[in-house]
Amino acid sequence: MEGRRALAAWAALVAGAFAVGGLLHARGVLRIDHLPPLHALARLPTLALLPAAAFAAVAVPVLPRLTAHLPMRAALAAAFAASLAWTVLLAVSGEGLAWPFTHPQEYLAGLGAVGDDPLGWLAGFTRDLPAYPTHVRGHPPLPVLVLWALAAAGLPGPFWAAVLVVVTGCSATAAIGLTVWRVAGEDAARRALPYLALCPAAVWIATTMDAFFAGVGAWGTALLVLGARSRAGRVALGLGAGLALGALPYLSYGLVPYLLVPLVAAAAAQVPRTTVAACLAGMAAVSALFAAGGFWWPAGVLATHAEWAADPGAARPYLYFLVADLAVLALVTGPATAVGLVAAGRAGERILPVAALAAVLALDVSGVTRGEVERIWLPYALWVAAAAGRTAAGRAGDRRLLAAQAVLGLLLQGFVRSPW
């Protein structure tokens, strides 16, 4: 009964957001969003979507069996491989894997300003912010520096940027599964893995830089909880976690609330003080390095906020997107997640999705993420989607909810043309 109510609420939220959004767009209130609440255009699916559909038809019955019976580390690898295949097949059915990175307002367009002097560029980043492409202006400097380092390593251009983003983003499936394993137990992780691998969020994992952020955050959290079990590697794991988690605010200003997820995970896994101290040291080291390079994070926030206030996105109606952004989260995470959030079971299985949801709600109420959250909230959405493993379908042989996740991903890829 609770599951049916959750599905009804999920459908009503999504349908209502599209209905009201369509009305606001027709009246000229939402001029920059043509398919509100999504920042996208409508289109018709083509036969190019058939390979992804065929993969889903095989993965829905097979993947849960693999993740249930393989050794745990092999189950994590299988889920990662399935996530990668699903994401790539969806992407190549549309404009292609690397197409989003060719947009003139994307991060790669900002590499020319970096040139051969990344430290000089970093020192003047806040001062020169108005001259940069839109996505560079809306973020701290680290995403551009990551792509600069990739090019400097001999892997330049949109294709290699897409490979980095997709592989890192899909690896979040394994990292989240590993964290759930340590926090809520092996059974909970095995049930969550198929839903993470076939999550509708895959449509935006390929290809938005926010998918890279999701992978970094997920692995930072996973390394932190691993420190609860490894005596020999407590300091090293904590330091690695700190470097990854400390990088998050320099990848996106909107990832500060994300730190609630590793905080809750560390408390639930009873991470020792030694590991926590090493994590904090790693986070402090990241901030110190950026400060030494001439980038002061609070000044970056103020400069970016000024750019955001002058952007058409700031004029989006707050009250509509207060609700509509949650409808987008519902789409990105799928109906199985709605059922999982209300399903009965151990509280430990719900704690990480609820922590991510609480962080999302803080961003939603703040009003700084009005629209475009199908990409902006990706790092949070994947943790919320882990709740889908709590459904009755995750425990029994019935895979209807998992099939619904895959079908929703196909529908989104087929009928929605997103710029990312």
Secondary structure as GFF3:
##gff-version 3
##sequence-region A 1 420
A	DSSP	alpha_helix	2	26	.	.	.	ID=ss1
A	DSSP	beta_strand	41	42	.	.	.	ID=ss2
A	DSSP	three_ten_helix	47	49	.	.	.	ID=ss3
A	DSSP	alpha_helix	50	69	.	.	.	ID=ss4
A	DSSP	alpha_helix	72	92	.	.	.	ID=ss5
A	DSSP	three_ten_helix	99	102	.	.	.	ID=ss6
A	DSSP	three_ten_helix	107	110	.	.	.	ID=ss7
A	DSSP	alpha_helix	111	114	.	.	.	ID=ss8
A	DSSP	alpha_helix	118	123	.	.	.	ID=ss9
A	DSSP	three_ten_helix	129	131	.	.	.	ID=ss10
A	DSSP	alpha_helix	134	137	.	.	.	ID=ss11
A	DSSP	alpha_helix	142	152	.	.	.	ID=ss12
A	DSSP	alpha_helix	157	184	.	.	.	ID=ss13
A	DSSP	alpha_helix	186	197	.	.	.	ID=ss14
A	DSSP	alpha_helix	202	205	.	.	.	ID=ss15
A	DSSP	alpha_helix	209	226	.	.	.	ID=ss16
A	DSSP	alpha_helix	234	251	.	.	.	ID=ss17
A	DSSP	three_ten_helix	253	255	.	.	.	ID=ss18
A	DSSP	three_ten_helix	257	259	.	.	.	ID=ss19
A	DSSP	alpha_helix	260	269	.	.	.	ID=ss20
A	DSSP	alpha_helix	273	292	.	.	.	ID=ss21
A	DSSP	alpha_helix	297	309	.	.	.	ID=ss22
A	DSSP	three_ten_helix	312	315	.	.	.	ID=ss23
A	DSSP	alpha_helix	318	333	.	.	.	ID=ss24
A	DSSP	alpha_helix	335	342	.	.	.	ID=ss25
A	DSSP	three_ten_helix	347	349	.	.	.	ID=ss26
A	DSSP	alpha_helix	351	366	.	.	.	ID=ss27
A	DSSP	alpha_helix	373	376	.	.	.	ID=ss28
A	DSSP	alpha_helix	378	385	.	.	.	ID=ss29
A	DSSP	three_ten_helix	386	390	.	.	.	ID=ss30
A	DSSP	alpha_helix	392	395	.	.	.	ID=ss31
A	DSSP	alpha_helix	400	415	.	.	.	ID=ss32
A	DSSP	beta_strand	416	417	.	.	.	ID=ss33
###
